[in-house]
């Protein structure tokens, strides 16, 4: 039986605690719909259903609000991948397959529009671009570098230049995300899908990283005993 003496949380208190998250959600939607330059904090407040000045109680300015959006929406995705890397017991090739195919979920979600937004407005807002490069791009590359290093240490991948290979692994996924939120609706190429793209990506990447197996003798010849 429920405790009849328990005091329910006042609705006003619950609402107040939820306000920062509501503002972030409204900001995310408007940033992706309109872009960074065209989004005003006042419009975010109206979308969130709060007073015009309330966002400034939680966020210093629009740049601070955008950073909060990135930290609340994109960085948890990176952290989830890092947790999986630490706990995964299978082969590194299978881990990379999980990461690449799981990327499709992020790409199809609304937050997949954030990379396109940053790239489109990087020149006009260098501080935002620098923040994104430091907190998202660099951390993502470090994640891929850790995957590659894991494969090399386990003898599953051949030795490679890890920092550059990490960029090679991350760039096609970023491009797919940007394409999907920009030119994809106007691409009339038939027979191609994001899923097929990921399969082709994995085919090339895993073949290129695979450690060499034992050398086999030419057909018709045998190894000397």
C-alpha positions in Angstrom: 0.0 0.0 0.0 1.3 3.5 -0.8 2.4 5.6 2.2 -0.4 8.0 2.8 1.8 10.2 4.9 4.2 10.9 2.0 4.1 14.5 0.8 3.7 14.7 -3.0 6.1 16.8 -4.9 4.4 20.1 -5.7 3.7 20.6 -9.4 5.3 24.0 -9.3 8.6 22.5 -8.0 8.6 19.7 -10.6 7.9 22.3 -13.3 10.8 24.5 -12.2 13.2 21.6 -12.1 12.2 20.7 -15.6 12.6 24.1 -17.1 16.3 23.9 -18.2 15.6 20.7 -20.1 12.5 22.2 -21.7 14.5 25.2 -22.8 17.3 23.0 -24.2 14.7 20.9 -26.1 13.1 24.0 -27.6 16.5 25.4 -28.5 17.6 22.2 -30.2 14.5 22.2 -32.4 14.8 25.8 -33.4 18.6 25.7 -34.0 18.0 22.8 -36.4 15.0 24.3 -38.1 16.4 27.9 -38.5 20.1 27.7 -38.0 22.2 29.3 -35.3 22.2 32.9 -36.6 18.4 33.0 -37.2 17.5 31.6 -33.8 16.8 34.1 -31.0 16.7 33.3 -27.3 13.3 35.0 -27.1 11.9 32.6 -29.7 13.4 29.7 -27.7 11.6 30.9 -24.6 8.3 31.1 -26.5 8.7 27.6 -27.9 9.4 26.3 -24.4 6.4 28.1 -23.0 8.4 30.1 -20.5 8.9 33.8 -19.9 11.2 35.6 -22.4 13.9 36.3 -19.8 13.9 32.8 -18.1 16.5 31.2 -20.3 19.0 33.7 -19.1 18.6 32.4 -15.6 20.2 29.1 -16.8 22.3 30.1 -19.8 24.6 33.1 -20.1 23.7 33.8 -23.7 22.8 32.1 -27.0 26.2 30.6 -27.3 25.9 29.1 -23.9 22.5 27.7 -24.8 23.8 26.1 -27.9 26.7 24.5 -25.9 24.1 23.1 -23.5 22.2 21.6 -26.4 25.3 19.9 -27.7 26.3 18.6 -24.3 22.8 17.3 -23.5 22.1 15.7 -26.9 25.3 14.7 -28.7 27.8 14.1 -26.0 25.7 11.4 -24.3 25.8 9.5 -27.6 29.6 9.6 -27.5 29.7 8.6 -23.8 27.5 5.6 -24.7 30.0 4.4 -27.3 32.9 4.9 -24.8 31.0 2.8 -22.3 30.5 0.0 -24.8 34.2 0.1 -25.8 35.2 -0.4 -22.2 32.9 -3.3 -21.6 32.7 -5.1 -25.0 34.2 -8.6 -25.0 33.9 -9.5 -28.7 36.1 -8.9 -31.6 37.1 -5.4 -32.5 35.6 -5.9 -36.0 32.3 -6.7 -34.5 32.6 -3.7 -32.2 33.2 -1.4 -35.1 30.1 -2.9 -36.9 28.0 -2.1 -33.8 29.3 1.4 -33.7 28.8 2.1 -37.4 25.3 0.6 -37.5 24.3 2.3 -34.3 25.3 5.6 -35.9 22.3 5.2 -38.2 20.0 5.9 -35.2 21.7 9.2 -34.4 21.7 10.1 -38.1 18.0 9.5 -38.5 17.1 11.4 -35.2 16.6 15.2 -35.1 20.0 15.7 -33.4 21.6 14.4 -36.6 21.1 18.0 -38.0 23.5 19.6 -35.6 26.7 18.7 -37.5 25.3 20.3 -40.6 24.3 23.4 -38.7 27.8 23.8 -37.2 29.6 23.4 -40.5 27.2 25.8 -42.3 27.8 28.6 -39.8 31.4 27.9 -38.7 32.9 30.8 -40.5 30.4 33.3 -39.0 30.6 31.9 -35.5 34.2 30.6 -35.0 33.7 30.3 -31.2 30.8 27.8 -31.7 32.9 25.9 -34.3 35.9 25.8 -32.0 33.7 24.5 -29.2 32.2 21.8 -31.4 35.6 20.8 -32.7 37.0 20.5 -29.2 34.1 18.8 -27.4 32.6 16.6 -30.1 34.9 16.1 -33.0 38.1 15.6 -31.0 36.3 13.2 -28.6 34.8 11.3 -31.4 38.2 10.9 -33.1 39.7 9.8 -29.8 37.0 7.2 -29.5 37.8 5.8 -33.0 41.5 5.9 -32.1 40.8 3.7 -29.1 38.9 1.2 -31.2 41.8 1.0 -33.7 44.4 0.7 -30.9 42.3 -2.1 -29.3 42.3 -4.0 -32.6 46.1 -3.6 -33.0 46.8 -4.7 -29.5 44.7 -7.8 -29.9 46.4 -8.7 -33.2 43.1 -8.2 -35.1 44.2 -5.1 -37.0 47.5 -4.4 -38.7 49.7 -1.6 -37.3 48.6 1.8 -38.8 49.0 5.5 -38.2 46.3 5.6 -35.5 45.5 9.4 -35.4 45.1 9.6 -39.2 43.2 6.3 -39.4 40.8 7.6 -36.7 40.0 10.6 -39.0 39.6 8.2 -41.9 37.1 6.1 -39.9 35.0 9.1 -38.6 34.8 11.3 -41.7 32.5 9.0 -43.8 30.1 8.8 -41.0 30.0 12.5 -40.5 29.5 13.0 -44.2 26.6 10.6 -44.3 25.0 12.5 -41.4 25.5 15.9 -43.1 24.3 14.5 -46.5 21.1 13.1 -44.9 20.2 16.4 -43.4 21.0 18.5 -46.5 21.1 17.1 -50.0 19.6 13.6 -49.5 16.0 14.8 -50.2 17.1 16.0 -53.6 19.3 12.9 -54.5 17.4 10.9 -57.0 20.0 8.1 -57.2 18.1 4.8 -57.0 19.2 1.7 -55.2 21.3 3.4 -52.5 20.4 3.7 -48.8 22.1 4.8 -45.6 22.2 1.2 -44.5 23.9 0.1 -47.8 26.4 3.0 -47.3 27.3 1.7 -43.9 27.7 -1.9 -45.2 30.0 -0.6 -47.9 31.9 1.5 -45.4 32.5 -1.5 -43.1 33.5 -3.7 -46.1 36.3 -1.2 -47.1 37.4 -0.3 -43.6 37.6 -3.8 -42.1 39.4 -5.1 -45.2 41.9 -2.3 -44.9 42.5 -2.8 -41.2 42.6 -6.6 -41.1 45.8 -8.1 -39.9 47.5 -10.3 -42.5 46.9 -14.0 -42.2 49.3 -16.7 -42.9 50.9 -16.6 -46.4 49.4 -19.4 -48.5 51.5 -21.2 -51.2 50.6 -20.6 -54.9 48.1 -23.1 -56.3 49.7 -26.5 -57.1 52.6 -26.0 -54.7 53.0 -27.1 -51.1 55.0 -25.6 -48.3 58.4 -27.4 -47.7 58.3 -29.7 -44.7 
